[in-house]
Amino acid sequence: MDTDLAAAYDRCRDLHKRHGRTYYLATRLLPAWKRRHVHALYGFTRYADEIVDRTEDLPPAQRAGRLDDWSGRFLAGLDGASVDDPLLPAVLHTIATFDLDRTDFASFLRSMAMDLTVLSYPTYDDLLDYMEGSAAVIGTMMLPILGSSDPVAAREPARQLGFAFQLTNFIRDVAEDLDRGRTYLPDEDLDKFDLTRDDLVAARDRGAATDRIRELIEYEVTRAQAHYLAAAPGVTLLSPASQACIRTAYALYGGILDEVAAQGYDVFARRAVVPQRRRMAVAGRALLTPTGTPVVVPGPSATLPLAVG
């Protein structure tokens, strides 16, 4: 690689290491030649997210302009234009290396743009539409890099794992998202438990959930577990060298739900985090697990109907 391209991959790796600790740990179990490409995809998604979420002091139009400018440079790079950017050369190189589907990236950028204007989602179908671009396509972007014995069969589980991971984050980060003026728990779910957004804000402010909020969070955890259940068959369809990585990520993100349950589904009392000792133990077990061993679905068997979008 030339110096600029190597520096771009290093930049993506640094973003991944700093902001995506759980996933970064899992990628350490991949062959070295695959890691940089996973870092590149993470860098792409993280940088776009930073434009949306770390510029809240700017007027909405200016934030949208920054995202449009960066998206435009990326799309121009896809068409062969020279790109002056600290990380996009790595992203473009990865896309070219694996012939990744450009529509996945367009879908992702659409969802990032939604975060500039959409503050809540009326139904779970509406949320799934957002997560299709912000999460499901991450799974399909990753699949060619990870490799699979049956890419067609592995595609839907990869999408479902994207849904599972992002819904896990939404459950854990209710308070943080409220700070940004957003709620990712569907309005219809709040209604189901006779709750309003103001109830969530009040719980955030006092640092403790009510009984009804705990019931809501338990409901969302069960919904996330349904996505993990749907994703589980895909892990054993991955290339043998990639299974330990995704097995680790699967267990650690699912472990966040375990932590949420352990604190009585009170996501306002503290941020649910898998302890470092457990994280390392999970990674160690994944390395020792024979290829083809089914993954353990987090929590009790999911029984909610699964909407796949």
C-alpha positions in Angstrom: 0.0 0.0 0.0 1.1 3.6 -0.6 1.7 5.9 2.3 -1.7 7.7 2.1 -3.7 4.5 1.8 -1.8 3.0 4.8 -2.4 6.1 6.8 -6.2 6.0 6.0 -6.4 2.4 7.2 -4.5 3.4 10.4 -7.0 6.2 10.9 -10.0 3.8 10.5 -8.3 1.4 13.0 -7.8 4.2 15.5 -11.5 5.2 15.3 -12.5 1.6 15.7 -10.2 1.0 18.7 -11.3 4.2 20.4 -15.1 4.0 19.8 -16.0 0.4 19.2 -14.2 -1.5 21.9 -16.5 -4.6 21.9 -16.4 -5.0 18.1 -12.7 -4.1 18.0 -11.9 -6.9 20.5 -13.8 -9.3 18.3 -11.9 -8.3 15.1 -8.6 -9.1 16.9 -9.6 -12.8 16.2 -9.7 -12.3 12.5 -6.7 -13.0 10.2 -4.6 -9.8 10.0 -5.3 -9.3 6.3 -9.1 -9.1 7.0 -8.9 -6.8 10.0 -8.0 -3.6 8.1 -11.0 -4.0 5.9 -13.3 -4.4 8.9 -11.7 -1.3 10.4 -12.3 0.6 7.2 -16.1 -0.2 7.3 -16.2 0.8 10.9 -14.4 4.0 10.2 -16.8 4.9 7.4 -19.9 4.3 9.6 -18.4 6.0 12.7 -17.2 9.1 10.8 -20.7 9.6 9.3 -22.2 9.1 12.8 -19.8 11.7 14.2 -20.9 14.3 11.7 -24.5 13.7 12.7 -24.1 13.3 16.5 -21.0 15.4 17.4 -22.1 18.7 15.7 -25.2 19.4 17.7 -24.1 23.0 18.4 -24.5 23.7 14.7 -27.7 24.7 12.9 -29.5 21.7 11.3 -28.8 23.0 7.8 -25.1 23.3 8.5 -25.0 19.8 9.9 -26.8 18.5 6.8 -24.4 20.4 4.6 -21.4 18.7 6.3 -23.0 15.3 5.8 -23.9 16.1 2.2 -20.3 17.3 1.5 -18.7 14.2 2.9 -21.2 11.9 1.2 -20.5 13.7 -2.1 -16.8 13.2 -1.8 -17.4 9.5 -1.0 -19.7 9.0 -4.0 -17.3 10.9 -6.3 -14.5 8.6 -5.1 -16.6 5.6 -6.0 -16.8 7.0 -9.5 -13.0 7.2 -9.6 -12.4 10.8 -8.5 -9.3 11.6 -6.4 -10.4 12.0 -2.8 -8.7 14.3 -0.3 -9.8 12.7 3.0 -8.1 11.1 6.0 -10.1 7.8 5.8 -12.1 7.5 2.6 -9.2 6.0 0.6 -9.3 3.0 2.9 -13.0 2.7 2.5 -12.9 3.0 -1.3 -10.0 0.4 -1.4 -12.0 -2.0 0.7 -15.1 -1.6 -1.5 -13.1 -2.2 -4.6 -11.2 -5.2 -3.2 -14.4 -7.0 -2.3 -16.7 -5.5 -4.9 -19.1 -4.4 -2.2 -22.6 -3.4 -3.1 -22.8 0.4 -3.5 -26.5 0.4 -2.7 -25.7 -0.6 0.8 -23.6 2.5 1.3 -26.3 4.7 -0.2 -28.8 3.1 2.2 -26.5 3.8 5.1 -26.1 7.4 4.2 -29.9 7.8 3.9 -30.3 6.6 7.4 -27.6 8.9 8.7 -29.5 11.8 7.1 -32.7 10.7 8.8 -31.0 11.2 12.2 -30.8 14.9 11.4 -34.5 15.4 11.2 -36.3 12.3 12.6 -36.6 12.3 16.4 -38.9 9.3 17.0 -40.5 6.4 15.2 -44.2 5.7 15.4 -44.0 2.0 14.8 -41.5 -0.8 14.9 -41.8 -1.1 11.1 -40.8 2.5 10.9 -37.8 1.8 13.1 -36.9 -1.2 10.9 -36.9 1.0 7.9 -34.3 3.2 9.6 -32.3 0.2 10.8 -32.3 -1.3 7.4 -29.8 1.4 6.4 -28.1 2.0 9.7 -27.6 -1.7 10.7 -28.8 -4.4 8.3 -26.6 -3.2 5.5 -23.6 -3.3 7.8 -24.1 -7.1 8.0 -24.3 -7.4 4.2 -21.2 -5.1 3.8 -19.3 -7.4 6.1 -20.3 -10.7 4.6 -17.9 -10.7 1.6 -15.0 -9.8 3.9 -15.8 -12.5 6.4 -16.4 -15.0 3.7 -19.1 -17.7 3.7 -19.7 -21.3 2.4 -23.1 -20.1 1.3 -23.4 -16.4 0.8 -27.0 -16.5 -0.2 -28.1 -18.4 2.9 -25.9 -16.3 5.1 -27.3 -12.9 3.9 -30.5 -12.8 5.9 -28.8 -13.9 9.2 -26.2 -11.2 8.6 -28.9 -8.6 8.3 -30.6 -9.9 11.4 -27.4 -9.6 13.4 -27.2 -6.0 12.3 -30.7 -5.4 13.7 -29.8 -7.3 16.9 -26.7 -5.3 17.6 -28.3 -2.0 16.9 -31.4 -2.7 18.9 -29.1 -3.7 21.8 -27.4 -0.3 21.5 -30.8 1.5 21.5 -31.9 -0.4 24.6 -28.7 0.4 26.5 -28.5 4.0 25.3 -32.0 5.3 26.0 -30.7 8.0 28.3 -27.9 9.1 25.9 -30.3 9.3 22.9 -32.8 11.3 25.0 -29.9 13.8 25.6 -29.7 14.2 21.8 -33.5 14.7 21.6 -34.2 11.3 20.1 -36.0 8.1 21.1 -35.5 4.9 19.2 -38.1 3.0 21.2 -41.2 3.1 19.0 -44.1 5.3 20.0 -46.5 2.3 19.8 -44.4 0.5 22.3 -44.6 3.4 24.7 -48.3 3.4 24.3 -48.5 -0.3 24.9 -47.1 0.4 28.4 -49.0 3.6 29.0 -45.8 5.7 28.8 -44.8 8.9 27.1 -41.5 10.4 26.1 -41.8 12.8 29.1 -41.9 9.7 31.4 -38.6 8.6 29.9 -37.1 12.1 30.4 -38.2 12.1 34.0 -36.7 8.7 34.6 -33.4 9.9 33.0 -33.4 13.0 35.2 -33.8 11.0 38.5 -31.6 8.2 37.4 -34.2 5.4 38.0 -36.8 3.7 35.9 -40.4 3.2 36.9 -42.0 -0.3 36.9 -43.7 0.4 33.6 -40.4 1.5 32.0 -38.8 -1.7 33.2 -41.6 -3.7 31.6 -41.1 -1.7 28.4 -37.3 -2.4 28.4 -37.9 -6.1 29.1 -40.2 -6.2 26.1 -37.6 -4.6 23.9 -34.9 -7.0 25.1 -37.2 -9.9 24.1 -37.6 -8.3 20.7 -33.8 -8.0 20.3 -33.4 -11.6 21.3 -35.7 -12.6 18.4 -33.2 -11.0 16.0 -30.3 -12.8 17.7 -32.2 -16.0 17.3 -32.7 -15.3 13.6 -29.0 -14.4 13.2 -27.7 -17.5 14.9 -27.6 -19.9 11.9 -25.4 -17.5 10.0 -22.4 -17.8 12.2 -21.7 -21.4 11.2 -22.0 -20.5 7.6 -19.1 -18.1 7.8 -15.6 -19.0 6.7 -13.8 -20.9 9.5 -11.3 -18.1 10.0 -14.1 -15.6 10.7 -16.3 -17.6 13.0 -14.4 -16.8 16.3 -14.7 -13.1 15.6 -18.4 -13.1 15.0 -19.0 -15.6 17.7 -17.3 -13.2 20.1 -19.2 -10.2 18.9 -22.5 -12.1 19.1 -21.9 -13.2 22.7 -20.6 -9.8 23.9 -23.5 -7.8 22.4 -25.9 -10.3 23.7 -24.1 -10.0 27.0 -25.2 -6.4 27.2 -28.8 -7.6 27.3 -27.8 -9.9 30.1 -26.4 -6.9 32.0 -29.6 -5.0 31.4 -31.7 -7.9 32.8 -29.3 -8.2 35.7 -30.0 -4.6 36.7 -33.7 -5.2 36.6 -34.2 -3.6 33.2 -33.4 -0.2 34.6 -31.3 1.4 31.9 -31.2 4.7 33.7 -29.5 3.5 36.9 -26.3 2.9 35.0 -25.0 2.1 31.5 -25.0 -1.7 31.0 -21.4 -2.8 30.3 -20.0 -6.3 30.0 -17.1 -6.5 32.5 -13.6 -6.7 31.0 -12.9 -10.0 32.6 -15.9 -11.6 31.0 -15.1 -10.0 27.6 -11.6 -11.6 27.6 -13.1 -14.9 28.7 -15.6 -14.9 25.9 -12.9 -14.2 23.3 -10.8 -17.0 24.7 -13.7 -19.5 24.5 -14.5 -18.4 21.0 -10.9 -19.2 19.9 -11.2 -22.7 21.4 -14.7 -23.4 20.1 -14.6 -25.9 17.1 -15.7 -24.5 13.8 -19.3 -25.2 13.1 -20.5 -25.2 16.7 -23.9 -23.4 17.0 -23.9 -20.1 19.0 -25.8 -19.7 22.2 -28.7 -17.3 21.8 -28.7 -14.7 24.6 -31.4 -14.9 27.2 -34.5 -17.0 27.2 -35.9 -18.3 23.9 -37.5 -15.4 22.0 -41.2 -15.8 21.4 -42.2 -12.4 19.9 -43.2 -12.4 16.2 -40.2 -11.3 14.2 -40.6 -8.4 11.8 -37.7 -8.5 9.4 -38.4 -5.3 7.4 
